[in-house]
Amino acid sequence: MLTRLPVEVMPYRLVEQGREFDGVCDIANLTRIADLIVDKEGTLSVSLSFYRNQSALPALKGQVSGDLTLVCQRCLEPMTLAVDASIDLVFVSSDEKAQSLQGGYETYLVEDSRILINDLIQDEVMLSIPQLMVHDSCEPYKPLIEATSATISQTVLEEKENPFAVLQNLKNPGK
């Protein structure tokens, strides 16, 4: 059964307790990517499991899944992106500790011993969105105009009026 997720948690305490959460996150709460989202209705399913990994480090494993409606960057029409982001993080309390970890762990900096679950979810959703969202096949919003060598040379040959020519006349009024 899916429930509301907590707003703020103390991850180190949850790791010691071995807590797990299954819940939903409203798409309307994804404020950092709100400009990209067309339809802010609906929810994302979230599953989080706090534990100690094989190296005894405090960790989080989870999943964020659901559908986002974003704008196609080519035709500017809405399109659906299926989000299925896996979360596998190790909690660290400083950048120095993150640098000292061996094994290529993905780290998450915990400041003030608390994290906001919504921020964590937004980070994972942002990482799952491609840089360029386009349909597999669609037409551009405006037709593309291809330049030919003839139009390029014609443009180069056309001489535009110099906007400073008037100043030249002021400098030499007798000419």
Beta strands, then each sheet from edge to edge (+ up, - down):
strand 1: 3-4
strand 2: 8-9
strand 3: 20-26
strand 4: 37-39
strand 5: 43-52
strand 6: 58-71
strand 7: 78-92
strand 8: 107-109
strand 9: 115-116
sheet 1: 1+ 3+ 5- 6+ 4-
sheet 2: 1+ 3+ 5- 6+ 7- 8-
sheet 3: 2+ 9-
end
